[in-house]
Amino acid sequence: MVFTSTCLFLTKIRKAPRKYLRQGFIDTLRLYVRGGSGGNGYPKYGGVGGQGGSVILVAKEKMFLEHVLNEHQSKRIFASHGTDSSQKYILGPPGEDVKVEVPVGVTVYTDEGKRLGELNKEGDEVIVAKGGIGGHPKNGFLGSEGQAWPIKLDLKLIADVGLVGFPNAGKSTLLRSISHAKPKIASYPFTTIRPNIGMLKYKDLRQISMADLPGLIEGAHANRGMGHKFLKHVERTTLLLLVVDINGFQLSPQHTFRSCLDTVILLNKELELYNESLLEKPAVLVINKMDTDGALKKFEKVREQITALPEIIQEYSEEIRPTRILEIGEIIPISAKESVEDIEKVKNTLRNLLDINAEKQKLKEVVMNDLNVIRNLKENLRERATPVV
């Protein structure tokens, strides 16, 4: 009895994982999918076997990959086989398809990197494992096997606005003030450990979605910190909202202190190194914590420096200096925690810029369509032209 008690005491007690790890955000999920085999035919009567069922992904709003994992904990999804042809069923009944609901914004890849499809709006479908063909005269009445392979679901959040900034800049405070989202807020870095989506609602019932991403650190493009795990979610946003602290930022006493201007330049650099096409997106710069002492004087200096950014960045080392500057449409000083007026200004600015961008995209599409019409017309005229003898 004593020996048993001692052994139990010495046994290492496993601690339960922290809550945020148990409920962590999943943006990549690997599954094994298999389509059903086709049923065999019936040579005596020329019967045809049933088609094997397929595995189909269906996009659905308000879902995350965690839900997919909870529904399919084994990560193995099989469609049913087609039924063999028989005297009773000359045409064998097909196998049943399996439809798997996944979040909007998922791209599906094979292990070899082949893209099987994207699901960008609710109701989109992608067949990820086709069922085998049933047996018939041309294949010797032998049903074929369905497709079977591992696939990777890669989720990139789709939002109108993407919040980008270093830790503790006040992104979560801004999201909470401007929308109905309830992200965690605290006075220390990295309070956001998973993306949050908030909806900006207007009096005319217009809604704009905003994604708050975990704070970046220097080297995020090279997967330092949370790295490209969350930077990739910026790719499908329409507008970038950069949030910086007027007082600058220092990750820890061991790290270099970065001023407000430094953080703007570093964010520009990280976005450029990760994916230069991100710099083509319209951008708004929000300078937060204007309720702190001396903030107004600091802001006036920073605003002057940003307007002369092409010259200012030459003073920085190559490691920090971007080769291409992000075009900032608006610079807005705010106190996300204290000022309701500031929040309304940000909401209205975002709406106006999104509307302007939408008009530009429409105009671009019209121009491209006109160019295609002209190109096709020229080709038709060239084909009809009488050859010169």
Secondary structure, DSSP 8 states (H G I E B T S, - for coil): -HHHHHHHHHS-------HHHHT----EEEEEEE-------BTTTTBB------EEEEEESS--HHHHHHH-TT-EEE--------SS-SB------EEEEEETTEEEEETT--EEEEE-STT-EEEEE-------GGGTT------EEEEEEEE---EEEEEE--TTSSHHHHHHHHSS------SSS----S-EEEEEE-TTS-EEEEEE-----TTGGGT-TTHHHHHGGGGGEEEEEEEEETT-B-SSTTS--B-HHHHHHHHHHHHHHH-GGGGGS-EEEEEE-TTSTTHHHHHHHHHHHHHTHHHHGGGS-TTT--SS---EEEEEE--TTT-HHHHHHHHHHHHHHHHHHHHHHHHHHHHHHHHHHHHHHHHHHHHHS----
